[in-house]
């Protein structure tokens, strides 16, 4: 039942997503994908709370993966902010200074 979803179970789901590996390729989920899955669940829980199906939204304090923001000029295919090592390059920062973390 949805009333049994707790912040702890959502944190466990977040950890599971982080450690999940694709069965075919063995690769982990990109942070963008993890954030998308968690966002869908959080929006659904927020809607349930709005409609009165649950007393409170257990996802309000859920920490979500950071690293991919669409529409910021950052190469979202890499989800790293511009460079494979996770640091942004100077050209990216000059194009859109709002991409800093």
Secondary structure, 3 states (H helix, E strand, C coil): CHHHCCHHHHHHHHHHHHHCECCCCCCECCHHHHHHHHHHHHHHHHHHHHHCCCCCCCCCCCCCCCCCCCCCCCCCCCCCCCCCCCCCCHHHHHHCHHHCC
